[in-house]
């Protein structure tokens, strides 16, 4: 009996105890524990890896010291795709290591339906345990979005960067940009090994930015990603003009945007504001607030270009506040108005009748273009101003030093002004003449 017991114990250690992952269905996800061991599980950085993505597999707890560690990957049919004896499979690539450690990092090169991952520990007389896990390779990186600016300003060159958060391995990334854009190779397409690329818009309009990557494997695939639509609008614009204006003729104010060739402009106002004159299609417009003493409104400009539209708006309040402090200008304007009217009366008895007689303003009344004819003196300082009836100077029409003596004719367009009475003041050196005109 003693000899029989010894024979049975010897037989136990001579016959290897082997648990092979191929003996079990890959549909099970838990491990099979061998004798004298606790149950272990295989963990992965992801169980739904994408083509070209690096995945790391490891055990849930440590492996006993000594012995050998082997990782094996089996296909759906139970055959080994990659094992310690074959690390050059076209379907899976080992990354920066081997299949004989406590963990392994691999790249799935193709969209395999599923893979059984097996870990075995062998102390030298048969595997003591084998743990395994099923991984499904049925997705790819096509859902990775392109990131970067989704709107640009056309008409100006912008340097932009676009990228994708691709976490896997690829051979090349192929980029395509809207027409007129250029990458480092001077065209709007480029193949690169980077997940980001810089591009210049060159003042062109927007469009779609697209990219795809090519897997660097034997079963090579080109996988596209969702395109990014980049909208475009006219180059960055700003409306110039005051936010508070005076009521009536004292409030004539100019609003403008940068005049860009090829752009068209359409102006409009709201509230108590009105556009002065008939023209509202240029890059500037004159705005005033007739018939009110206070109020508010907005000045709007729609800028249209071949690459899109831009809407600009500025809120404007109507008040006497900017007119020299709550009505001070109005009082000053009344005094100036009286002085203008007195100046007109004095012109009738002007002591220097030759100066007055050399000035002609016609037609009067005027509907659009007014002609101002006068005789210059050599080196004389000439200034011609337009004043409103409230006593506010509306515009300096011209201001210069004459080089020669002789007759001169100045034409001034009054289309942007409302109908009413105005004063034209002509100053030459120390002499001044003021004449009243009617704009119909």
Buried (B, 14 or more C-beta within 10 A) or exposed (E): EEEEEEEEEEEEEEEEBEBBBBEBEBEEEEBBBBEEBEEBBBEBEEBEBBBBBBBBBBBEEEBEEEBEBBBBBBBEEEEBBBBBEEBEBEBBBBEEBEBEEEBBBBBBBBBBEBBBBBBBBBBEEBBBBBBBBBBEBEBBBEEBEBBBBEEBBBBEEBEBEBBBEBBBBBBBBBBBBBEBBBBEEEEBEBEBEEBBBBBBBEBBBBBEBBBBBBBBBEEEBEBEBEBBEBBBBBBEBEBEBBEBBBBBBBBBBBBBBBEBEEBEBBBBBEBBBBBBBEBBEEBBBBBBBBEBEEBBBEBBBBBBBEBBEBEBEBEBBBBBBBBBEEBEBBEBBEEBBEBBBEBBEBBEEBEEEEBBEBBEBEEBEBEEEBBBBBBBBEEBEBBBBBBBBBBBBBBEBBEEEBEEEEEEEBEBEBEBBBEEEBBBBBBBEEBBBBBBBEBE
